[in-house]
């Protein structure tokens, strides 16, 4: 029954998306040409010239939505899981349209319309999906639109699944009962043991899924359960007995007949993502070096005049894959013996007057753009640490070394949330790991924006 309603909901979803996307084009044409440009004679305003682009855009985008699975069930997935895909696909179609307008010199069809179309269609589609999600969550939490499940297992893992379903009723899962030892699971109907019942309960009409949650000492039953589920055509989901040790970012790979579970798969492991981030780093670092060259020249003169010593301070840091590299900064302190074993403090007596200024304004970090250009760092990523502290923290801070899975950055998710300098290492690592596991190019842009409009001036005293 749930499959029937899911198919109907998917069809309604597609129709609504077609209407919203097509309507967004008409709204963009009207707002841009009549309200903003007041160009009432533009040929794009003619119904015959507007209806075909609207239909083509709507059909193309909905086709792409279908292609990447945006009409599949999302009851257990977070909203932003698909929202990022929608924004990305809409951007691809919009940029393609803008390129075609430029290529064929279609001057009457304004690129401003296309840009406004992207904004309107993205906002309206996301609002529609969020509204549907909220309505369905409320509906499911009241006991409707439930996905019926039989649970196989009676240990701690099975109890964890039961507790999760109770904690999140908005997911819409109803446990019809469990097969296992009697009296082990609370609040769930006992259907008998597998020896007693066999596959009888897997053939019940209206059953949507069998969830297998066996502890390690019950794994001998797994082949029989899978064979029975396949015999009755019932969908099976397996909670592995090592569930508590698997991060959410895990992926499954195939090596011949061996299935390898990669417990620490991250977005930047995928070549396309890595190439995109590196290309962005190279392009942005070249542009920023050119734009900030007058500031760096002035900073170099100021450092040279403020105290004896080199203009550039080079310090060994730990980078991607734990490789050591020399990180560049404008020297803000007098030459001292603790530069590789001690953090700077807010009122550090080693700072020069000019050094305090460039640290306060983050100008001392600008030479790291050359580290980015060389490939030792990225614009955005976890801040690199000196080897002395890496050796210390890896023994005391859980998951500390995971930050070295990616290139270190000039700025990062932890820094824009206040974790810079002598602050909580635990909080910093928590933010760094979240960034590594949730990386997108949009997140990098967000962090850069937050850095420019809130992170350049730090709390250090002059």
SULCOR-V960368 format. One record per pair of residues at least 24 apart in sequence whose ideal C-beta (glycine too) atoms are under 6 Angstrom apart, sorted by the first residue. I is the first residue (numbers start at 1). J is the second residue. Records with the same first field share a line. If there is no record, write none. Layout:
I = J ; J
//
This chain:
1 = 206
2 = 147 ; 208
10 = 71
13 = 71
14 = 62
17 = 62
18 = 58 ; 62
20 = 124 ; 125
21 = 58 ; 61 ; 121
22 = 54 ; 58
24 = 117 ; 120 ; 121 ; 124
25 = 54 ; 57 ; 117
26 = 54
27 = 120
28 = 113 ; 116 ; 117 ; 120
29 = 113
32 = 112 ; 113 ; 116
42 = 108
43 = 108
44 = 108 ; 109
60 = 93
61 = 93
64 = 89
75 = 171 ; 172
76 = 171
83 = 126
86 = 125
87 = 122
90 = 118 ; 121 ; 122
94 = 118
137 = 170
140 = 170 ; 172
141 = 169 ; 170
145 = 172
146 = 172 ; 174
147 = 172 ; 173 ; 208
148 = 174 ; 176 ; 206 ; 207 ; 208
149 = 173 ; 175 ; 209 ; 211
150 = 176 ; 201 ; 210
151 = 175 ; 178 ; 211
152 = 179 ; 212 ; 225
153 = 180 ; 213 ; 214
154 = 180 ; 181 ; 184 ; 185
155 = 215
157 = 213 ; 215 ; 239
158 = 213
159 = 185
161 = 213
162 = 188
194 = 221
199 = 228
202 = 228 ; 229 ; 232 ; 234
203 = 232
209 = 235
210 = 234 ; 236
211 = 237
212 = 238
213 = 239
215 = 241
216 = 241
249 = 437
266 = 436 ; 437
267 = 439
268 = 406 ; 439
281 = 372 ; 378 ; 379
284 = 379
285 = 369 ; 372 ; 373
288 = 369
289 = 369
292 = 366
296 = 366
299 = 330 ; 358 ; 363
302 = 354
303 = 330 ; 331
306 = 352 ; 354
307 = 334 ; 352
309 = 335
312 = 367
317 = 384 ; 386
318 = 384 ; 385 ; 387 ; 390
319 = 376 ; 384 ; 408
320 = 407
322 = 404
325 = 376
327 = 371
328 = 367 ; 368 ; 370 ; 371
329 = 364 ; 367
330 = 358 ; 364
332 = 358 ; 359 ; 364
340 = 386
341 = 388
343 = 422
346 = 460 ; 461
347 = 461
356 = 462
357 = 462
359 = 460
360 = 460 ; 462
362 = 456
365 = 410
368 = 410
377 = 407 ; 408
378 = 407 ; 409
379 = 410
380 = 409 ; 411 ; 444 ; 447
381 = 406 ; 407 ; 408 ; 409 ; 412
382 = 408 ; 412 ; 432
383 = 412
384 = 408
393 = 425
397 = 425 ; 429
399 = 433
400 = 429
402 = 433
403 = 432
405 = 436
406 = 436
411 = 451
413 = 447
416 = 447 ; 450 ; 451 ; 455
//
